[in-house]
Amino acid sequence: MKACFMAPCDCCHNENLDAGDLDITAGWGHFGNGGAVMPGKGRVFQRDYTAKEREAVAEDAVALGLSAEQTLNLLGVRTLDVYLNNIAYWKNIPTRIWEYTIGGYQLIKKWLSYRERGILGRGLTTDEIHAVTQIARRIAAILLLEAKLDANYEAIRRATYRWPGAPQRLTVKEAINV
């Protein structure tokens, strides 16, 4: 998925960045008891996709053999703008990408919590800004492949030799909940 429309940082295309333009100060993280980094609420704006964003989704969907509606259902029917501060934000992070968790943590939100200016001690580099865009695009790829990955798991599970006395094989849902 090319997903060029997804999660560009608004202001990073500006070559005349001022000091502080890439500081994360939107309240994504703070120090808690014992110096542990605690997540904050941050600042997000949920919205509908623009016509241009919907058009890009439809183009990418065709390349994946999906309809635009299927793609939006997999990524999220609404999208978010996620703010670093009062100036800069990532545009168009679909809701399911934003909500994606690993180990019980929202991946992008957790990443942001450790990079709040008061914790990191500096603003982000442009490479770090682009890293969030790449993370969002990789999560999108996982979400779009989810059904195929589950089907592949099931096919392998059914085709695996069952050793006598071995425990019962788990379905995808059972394996996820283990």
C-alpha positions, 0 to 999 in steps of 0.5 A, spaced: 500 500 500 503 506 497 498 510 502 502 517 501 496 520 503 496 517 510 499 521 516 504 526 513 506 531 518 503 538 517 509 543 517 514 538 516 514 540 509 516 547 511 524 548 510 523 554 515 522 550 521 522 555 527 525 552 534 520 549 537 516 547 531 517 540 532 517 539 540 511 535 543 508 539 548 500 537 547 500 533 553 502 526 551 506 524 557 509 526 563 513 523 569 509 519 574 511 516 581 518 514 581 520 517 574 515 512 570 513 515 564 505 516 564 501 517 558 497 523 557 491 525 554 494 529 548 490 532 543 487 529 537 481 531 532 477 526 529 474 528 523 471 525 516 476 523 511 477 529 505 475 528 498 482 527 496 483 522 502 477 518 500 480 518 493 487 516 495 484 510 499 480 508 493 486 508 489 490 504 494 484 499 495 484 497 487 491 495 488 489 491 494 483 487 490 479 491 495 473 496 495 474 503 498 468 501 503 472 495 505 478 498 506 475 504 510 472 499 514 479 495 515 482 502 517 477 506 520 471 510 517 473 516 520 480 519 521 484 523 526 489 529 526 494 528 531 497 534 534 505 535 537 503 542 539 499 548 537 503 548 530 504 541 527 500 535 527 500 529 523 494 529 518 489 523 517 491 517 521 485 513 521 482 511 527 483 503 527 491 505 526 491 510 532 487 505 536 492 499 534 495 496 540 501 491 542 501 489 549 495 493 551 498 499 549 496 504 543 502 504 539 503 511 536 500 514 543 505 510 547 511 512 542 508 520 543 508 519 551 516 518 551 517 524 546 514 529 550 519 535 550 519 535 558 521 527 558 525 527 552 529 534 553 528 536 546 524 537 540 523 531 535 528 531 529 525 530 522 527 523 521 523 522 528 517 525 525 517 521 519 518 515 523 511 516 526 508 516 518 512 510 517 509 506 523 502 508 521 503 506 514 506 499 517 500 498 522 495 500 516 499 494 512 497 489 518 490 491 518 489 490 511 492 483 511 489 481 517 484 477 514 489 473 510 494 472 515 488 469 519 486 465 514 493 463 513 494 461 520 488 457 520 490 453 514 497 451 517 493 449 524 489 444 520 495 442 516 499 441 522 501 434 524 497 432 531 502 428 535 499 423 539 497 426 546 499 433 544 494 439 547 488 441 542 490 446 537 488 453 538 483 457 533 485 464 531 481 467 536 483 462 542 491 463 540 489 471 541 486 470 547 492 466 550 
